[in-house]
């Protein structure tokens, strides 16, 4: 298949620039992956669409304020750091703007609390840097850093917590697992009370999520790698749900990538962790998930390709065209879709 097979026309005004007041008030398009039939609901209805015996799997990664603004030591030139992956306690892979100022050995200062030295230049143009500071790095980062919103969001986010799920736990993401932004504690309680099991995986989302697919043929595209953790209790829950005939419902493409990475050789799943660069597009089979809760994704992105692998490209593009006509809100702060 070709990248252009996943294009659709989206008016710019439908790209949500800020979250709505109440998380679960967002709209929800329900798509039957077998028939292509759609239904329009609200996200707070999701509890009514889940069944006793279902398993809901969510990504509990926590977004860090990964964008830092500082200056080059010696020249005072302005610099922007974007933290991608933590390599050791103080060493990070980062993207810098402007990148030409970041030769090996270059030093940068952020306020009076944080300094960084470039250790090496990576093949893709990112840098490995080592930070030096007094105190606790996470606390300093929380004071100095900004949430790294996607490039299509141009409005400043007033409340950092709105780019964080209510169940976020393990810090390390440069972007939010946005399908989970619609859940509230009250909605989670309602889902559990219905007899739905809720379990978690961790996948630290990198900025590769937003990088365009440059290859025209999909089999030539190389996915970015992201670190994941599949806990034993979640693996056991998947195996138990499958054995009892329940549905495994993934919340977001990131949780999907964890489950399908672990399930590449089939069931049963076992506890695992590591780096995944799995690329799921039409023609690939799903060994673990039965249904998916997700947002609306960018044209020609790896995310719309994953969704199309589950529900069929024609079904997905037809549903997206309907969402445009119905004035749904798109992307990170937008509305949701339940593919069942």
Beta strands, then each sheet from edge to edge (+ up, - down):
strand 1: 27-31
strand 2: 38-42
strand 3: 55-59
strand 4: 61-63
strand 5: 67-72
strand 6: 78-86
strand 7: 91-97
strand 8: 107-110
strand 9: 114-121
strand 10: 127-133
strand 11: 170-173
strand 12: 197-203
strand 13: 226-230
strand 14: 248-251
strand 15: 272-276
strand 16: 291-295
strand 17: 336-339
sheet 1: 2+ 1- 17- 16+ 14+ 3+ 12+ 13- 15+
sheet 2: 4+ 11+
sheet 3: 5+ 6- 7+ 10- 9+ 8- 5+
end
